[in-house]
């Protein structure tokens, strides 16, 4: 996958718990931009909050208010104010249900005093330590407390909607926001924290905002890498080509994302960009094939034996590499055999195929060390492997990640990798099968794909 653009959520992702950007993140963004990758943010925050960050990090664009207001350094690319009729309904609903409400303009979030407090760094930090089961109690207590101490005036709110309002924030629990959603069919309720709902127009989202930016700049969603930590990032992370959940992210975000990195306090962004080869290293070349970059990371970690200059294998090394593949092919055939007899017959057929191939290749090309020939043969092997997955109906992307994580566990208690003295094959620690064997995770992923196919069939039956 070629990454043409990277998008970051802000709170809990781009900034740490002190609301500052880590030096490692700043350095990574600078290098990524120098490599020609576009960089922006996708946030529930308003444009007024983002502009200083854009200048400091030299960002290319910003998707703000969950896709309602999008701009770059020169102009506004898209703006979708909420209809005044919908705003009046929301204000009336807040009054009836005694809910604190705030309105997001181009320049500020205005209205509720408690909502303004809730957007501050202190309250956002505190919210991380409040158990989910107490969210409802805390939210209702805040509503009652503030409505008595600093009551909202409906007339003041109605005066505010004479200017464009791009997002409404309402203090309510997740259960309350789900219930309220049915009362506002033209609006969409999403969440970036457990206490408040972000209310925007239907059809807009961070993901749709990224899609709009892509049309402007010439990239599609499959060429986007996105980072997030909260539930209002779910649609974005599910829809882009490469999605990364922060280590401090919610469980639902980690379930949806294709990769989980370290937290926003522990260089998570830098590590993920480096892990997928988007952030080029000065020591090694980086490919646009992120699977290749993962394997290269593995070899570099194990024995630092990565080759930077294209170079052909000698006969001994090529034979060892072929042996590794043959073992996997035998395992593949074994898994396709319903009995020991069938397996032995398949092995006999493989021996015949090997003899036939040797005869064919010997007639075709003379024996000589040939970089082009080796690369051509390996690419054909890779192509045939993808073809096998295609004909099985299996998407290998997440499975590759599962196997990669398992391979990264091949470090012995002494902190080093151990190798076969002849073939240089990386050996497995004694506890590897117990701790890292990928089969259970592969089985779970295949079950997910089978269920997805069943849902697809069911939808097709219902649409007939």
C-alpha positions in Angstrom: 0.0 0.0 0.0 1.3 3.4 -1.0 0.6 6.0 1.7 0.0 9.4 0.1 -1.6 11.1 3.2 -1.5 10.7 6.9 -4.3 12.0 9.2 -4.2 12.3 13.0 -6.9 12.7 15.6 -5.8 15.4 18.1 -6.8 14.7 21.7 -5.3 11.5 22.9 -3.4 11.0 19.6 -1.4 13.8 18.2 -1.0 15.5 21.6 0.0 13.9 24.8 -1.9 14.2 28.1 -0.2 17.6 28.7 -1.7 18.8 25.4 1.7 19.1 23.7 3.1 17.3 20.7 6.0 15.0 21.4 9.4 15.8 19.8 9.4 12.4 18.2 6.1 13.2 16.6 7.3 16.6 15.3 10.4 15.0 13.9 8.4 12.2 12.2 6.0 14.7 10.6 8.8 16.8 9.3 10.5 13.8 7.7 7.3 12.4 6.3 6.4 15.7 4.7 9.9 15.9 3.2 9.3 12.6 1.6 6.2 14.0 -0.2 3.5 12.6 2.0 0.6 14.9 2.9 -0.2 15.4 6.6 -3.3 16.7 8.3 -5.6 16.3 11.2 -9.2 14.9 11.5 -10.7 16.0 14.7 -13.9 16.9 16.6 -12.3 20.2 17.6 -13.1 23.4 15.8 -10.9 25.3 13.3 -9.9 28.0 15.8 -8.3 25.3 17.9 -6.4 23.7 15.0 -4.9 26.8 13.3 -2.0 27.2 15.6 -1.2 23.5 15.5 -1.2 23.7 11.7 1.3 26.5 11.7 3.6 24.8 14.3 3.6 21.5 12.4 3.3 22.9 8.9 0.2 20.7 8.3 -1.3 20.6 4.8 -5.0 20.6 5.8 -7.5 20.0 8.6 -10.8 18.2 8.9 -12.5 19.8 11.9 -15.8 19.5 13.7 -15.9 15.8 12.6 -15.9 16.7 8.9 -18.2 19.7 9.1 -15.5 22.3 8.4 -12.4 21.5 6.3 -9.6 23.9 5.3 -6.0 24.2 4.1 -3.5 26.9 4.5 -5.1 29.1 1.8 -8.9 28.5 1.9 -11.9 26.7 3.3 -12.4 23.5 1.3 -15.8 22.6 2.7 -18.3 24.0 5.3 -21.6 22.5 6.4 -23.4 24.6 9.0 -26.3 22.9 10.8 -29.8 24.2 9.7 -31.3 26.8 12.0 -34.5 24.7 12.4 -32.4 21.8 13.7 -30.6 24.1 16.1 -33.9 25.4 17.5 -35.0 21.8 18.0 -31.7 20.9 19.8 -32.0 24.0 22.1 -35.6 23.1 22.9 -34.6 19.5 23.6 -31.8 20.6 25.9 -34.1 22.9 27.8 -36.7 20.1 28.2 -34.2 17.5 29.3 -32.1 19.9 31.3 -29.0 19.2 29.3 -26.0 21.5 29.0 -25.4 22.5 25.4 -22.7 24.4 23.5 -22.5 25.6 19.9 -19.4 25.4 17.7 -18.8 28.4 15.4 -15.8 29.0 13.2 -14.1 31.0 16.0 -15.2 29.5 19.3 -17.4 27.0 21.2 -20.0 29.2 23.0 -22.9 28.5 25.3 -22.6 26.2 28.3 -20.0 27.0 30.9 -19.6 23.4 31.9 -19.1 22.4 28.2 -16.3 25.0 28.0 -14.8 23.5 31.1 -15.2 20.0 29.6 -13.1 21.0 26.6 -10.2 22.0 28.8 -7.1 19.9 29.3 -7.7 19.3 33.1 -11.2 17.8 32.7 -10.2 15.7 29.7 -7.3 14.2 31.7 -9.6 13.6 34.7 -12.2 11.9 32.4 -9.7 9.1 31.6 -9.7 8.0 35.2 -13.5 7.8 35.7 -14.8 4.3 35.3 -17.3 3.7 32.5 -20.0 2.6 35.0 -19.8 6.0 36.7 -20.2 8.0 33.5 -23.9 8.3 33.7 -23.8 9.4 37.4 -21.1 12.0 36.8 -22.8 13.4 33.7 -26.2 13.8 35.4 -24.5 15.4 38.5 -22.7 17.9 36.3 -25.9 18.7 34.5 -27.9 19.3 37.7 -25.0 21.2 39.4 -24.4 23.6 36.5 -28.0 24.2 35.6 -28.5 25.5 39.1 -25.3 27.5 39.5 -25.1 28.9 36.0 -28.4 28.4 34.2 -28.4 28.5 30.4 -30.7 31.2 28.9 -32.7 30.0 25.9 -32.8 33.5 24.3 -29.0 33.7 24.5 -28.6 30.4 22.6 -31.2 31.4 20.0 -29.3 34.6 19.4 -26.1 32.6 18.9 -27.6 30.6 16.0 -27.8 33.8 13.8 -24.2 32.9 12.9 -23.2 29.6 11.2 -23.0 26.7 13.8 -21.0 23.7 12.6 -21.3 21.4 15.6 -23.4 21.1 18.8 -22.0 19.6 22.0 -24.5 18.2 24.5 -23.7 16.8 27.9 -25.2 13.3 27.9 -24.3 9.7 28.4 -23.8 7.2 25.5 -27.2 5.6 26.3 -28.9 9.1 26.3 -27.3 10.0 23.0 -28.5 6.7 21.4 -32.0 7.5 22.5 -31.9 11.1 21.4 -30.6 10.1 17.9 -34.1 8.9 16.9 -35.5 12.4 17.6 -33.1 14.1 15.2 -33.1 12.2 11.9 -31.2 14.9 10.0 -28.4 15.0 12.5 -25.7 12.5 13.6 -24.5 12.0 17.1 -21.0 10.9 17.7 -18.7 10.9 20.7 -15.1 11.8 21.5 -15.5 11.4 25.3 -17.9 9.6 27.7 -19.7 12.7 28.9 -20.7 14.6 25.7 -22.2 14.0 22.3 -20.9 15.8 19.2 -23.9 16.6 17.0 -23.3 17.2 13.3 -25.2 16.9 10.0 -26.0 13.4 8.6 -23.7 12.3 5.8 -20.6 14.0 7.4 -17.8 12.4 9.4 -14.1 12.4 9.7 -14.0 9.7 7.0 -16.1 11.7 4.6 -14.0 14.7 5.3 -10.9 12.8 4.4 -12.6 11.6 1.3 -13.3 15.2 0.3 -9.7 16.2 0.9 -8.6 13.3 -1.2 -10.7 14.5 -4.2 -9.0 17.9 -3.8 -5.5 16.6 -3.6 -5.6 13.4 -5.7 -5.6 10.5 -3.3 -8.2 7.9 -2.3 -9.0 6.3 1.1 -6.9 3.3 0.4 -3.8 5.5 0.2 -4.5 7.1 3.7 -3.0 6.2 7.0 -5.0 7.4 10.0 -4.4 7.5 13.8 -7.0 7.7 16.5 -8.0 6.8 20.0 -11.7 7.5 20.6 -15.1 6.2 19.4 -15.5 9.2 17.0 -12.5 7.8 15.2 -14.1 4.4 14.5 -15.6 5.2 11.1 -12.3 6.8 10.0 -10.2 3.9 11.1 -12.5 1.3 9.5 -12.5 3.1 6.2 -8.9 4.0 5.4 -6.2 1.8 3.9 -4.0 1.7 7.0 -5.5 2.4 10.4 -3.6 2.7 13.7 -5.0 2.8 17.2 -3.1 4.5 20.0 -2.1 2.3 22.9 -4.2 4.6 25.1 -7.2 4.2 22.8 -10.6 2.6 23.6 -11.1 -1.1 23.3 -13.5 -0.6 20.3 -10.9 1.5 18.5 -8.3 -1.2 19.0 -10.6 -3.8 17.7 -11.3 -1.9 14.5 -7.8 -0.7 13.7 -5.4 -2.8 11.7 -2.5 -2.0 14.0 -2.0 -0.9 17.6 0.9 1.3 18.5 2.3 2.7 21.7 0.4 5.4 23.6 0.4 9.1 22.9 2.9 9.4 25.8 5.3 6.8 24.4 6.2 7.9 20.9 3.3 5.9 19.4 3.0 7.9 16.2 6.8 7.8 15.4 6.9 4.1 16.1 4.0 3.3 13.8 5.2 5.4 11.0 8.6 3.7 11.2 7.0 0.3 11.6 5.2 0.6 8.3 8.0 2.2 6.5 6.2 5.5 5.9 9.0 7.2 7.9 12.1 6.4 6.0 15.2 5.4 8.0 18.6 6.8 7.2 20.1 3.3 7.6 17.9 1.3 5.2 15.8 1.9 2.1 12.1 1.8 2.5 9.7 0.2 0.1 6.1 1.3 -0.8 5.2 -2.3 0.0 4.4 -2.2 3.7 4.5 -6.0 4.0 8.0 -5.9 2.7 8.9 -3.2 5.3 7.5 -5.3 8.1 9.6 -8.3 7.1 12.6 -6.0 6.8 12.0 -4.7 10.3 11.9 -8.3 11.5 15.3 -9.2 9.9 16.9 -6.0 11.1 15.7 -6.7 14.6 16.9 -10.3 14.6 20.4 -10.0 13.1 20.6 -6.7 11.2 21.2 -8.7 8.0 19.4 -6.5 5.6 20.7 -5.9 2.1 20.5 -2.3 0.7 22.1 -2.9 -2.7 20.3 -5.3 -5.1 22.3 -8.6 -5.0 21.7 -12.1 -6.3 21.8 -15.1 -3.9 24.6 -17.7 -4.4 23.6 -21.3 -4.9 23.9 -22.4 -1.3 21.9 -19.5 0.1 19.2 -19.8 -2.6 18.9 -23.5 -1.8 18.4 -22.8 1.9 15.7 -20.2 1.1 14.0 -22.6 -1.3 14.1 -25.3 1.4 12.1 -22.9 3.7 9.5 -22.5 1.1 9.3 -26.3 0.3 8.6 -27.0 4.0 5.7 -24.6 3.9 4.4 -26.1 0.7 4.5 -29.6 2.2 2.6 -28.1 5.2 0.1 -26.6 2.8 -0.5 -30.0 1.0 -0.8 -31.7 4.4 -3.5 -29.3 5.4 -5.3 -30.1 2.2 -5.2 -33.9 2.7 -8.1 -35.8 4.3 -6.0 -38.9 5.1 -2.4 -40.0 5.5 -2.7 -41.9 2.2 -3.9 -38.9 0.4 -1.0 -36.9 1.8 1.5 -39.5 0.6 0.0 -39.5 -2.8 0.2 -35.7 -2.9 3.9 -35.8 -1.9 4.6 -38.3 -4.7 2.9 -35.9 -7.1 5.1 -33.1 -5.8 8.2 -35.1 -6.4 7.1 -35.8 -9.9 6.4 -32.1 -10.4 9.8 -31.2 -9.1 11.5 -33.5 -11.6 9.4 -32.2 -14.4 10.1 -28.6 -13.5 13.9 -29.3 -13.3 13.8 -30.8 -16.7 11.8 -27.9 -18.1 14.0 -25.1 -16.6 17.2 -26.8 -17.6 16.2 -26.7 -21.2 14.9 -23.1 -20.9 17.9 -21.3 -19.4 21.6 -22.0 -18.8 22.8 -22.4 -15.2 24.4 -19.1 -14.2 24.0 -16.6 -11.2 21.3 -14.3 -12.5 19.7 -11.5 -10.4 16.9 -11.0 -12.9 16.0 -14.7 -13.0 15.9 -14.9 -9.2 13.7 -11.9 -8.9 11.4 -13.1 -11.6 11.0 -16.5 -10.0 10.4 -15.1 -6.5 7.8 -12.6 -7.8 6.0 -15.4 -9.6 6.0 -17.4 -6.3 4.5 -14.3 -4.6 1.9 -14.0 -7.4 1.0 -17.6 -7.2 0.6 -17.3 -3.4 -1.8 -14.3 -3.8 -3.6 -16.3 -6.4 -4.1 -19.2 -4.0 -5.6 -16.8 -1.5 -7.9 -15.3 -4.2 -9.2 -18.8 -5.1 -9.7 -19.6 -1.4 -11.7 -16.4 -0.9 -9.3 -15.4 2.0 -8.1 -11.8 2.5 -4.4 -12.3 3.7 -3.8 -8.7 5.0 -4.7 -9.1 8.7 -3.3 -12.7 8.7 0.1 -11.3 7.5 0.0 -9.0 10.5 -0.7 -11.9 12.8 2.2 -13.9 11.5 4.5 -10.9 11.6 3.7 -10.3 15.3 4.3 -14.0 16.0 7.7 -13.8 14.2 8.6 -10.7 16.2 8.3 -13.0 19.3 11.3 -15.1 18.2 13.7 -13.5 20.7 15.3 -15.8 23.3 15.6 -14.9 27.1 19.1 -13.5 26.5 17.4 -10.8 24.3 18.9 -12.1 21.1 17.7 -14.2 18.1 19.3 -17.7 17.7 20.0 -19.2 14.3 20.5 -22.6 12.7 24.3 -22.9 12.2 23.9 -24.1 8.6 20.8 -22.6 7.0 20.8 -19.4 9.2 17.0 -20.0 9.8 15.8 -18.1 12.8 14.9 -20.6 15.6 12.0 -20.5 18.0 12.3 -20.2 21.8 11.0 -23.1 23.8 7.9 -21.1 24.9 7.2 -19.6 21.5 4.3 -22.0 20.6 2.6 -21.3 23.9 3.0 -17.5 23.8 3.2 -16.6 20.1 1.9 -19.4 17.8 -0.3 -17.6 15.3 -2.8 -20.4 14.6 -5.5 -19.4 17.2 -5.4 -15.8 15.9 -5.5 -17.0 12.3 -8.5 -19.2 13.1 -10.3 -16.2 14.7 -9.6 -14.0 11.7 -10.9 -16.6 9.3 -14.1 -17.0 11.4 -14.5 -13.2 11.1 -14.2 -13.4 7.3 -16.6 -16.3 7.1 -19.2 -14.4 9.2 -18.7 -11.3 7.0 -19.4 -13.4 3.9 -22.6 -14.9 5.6 -23.8 -11.3 6.3 -23.1 -10.4 2.7 -25.1 -13.3 1.4 -27.9 -12.5 3.8 -28.1 -8.9 2.6 -28.2 -10.1 -1.0 -31.0 -12.5 -0.3 -33.0 -9.7 1.5 -32.4 -7.3 -1.4 -33.9 -9.7 -4.0 
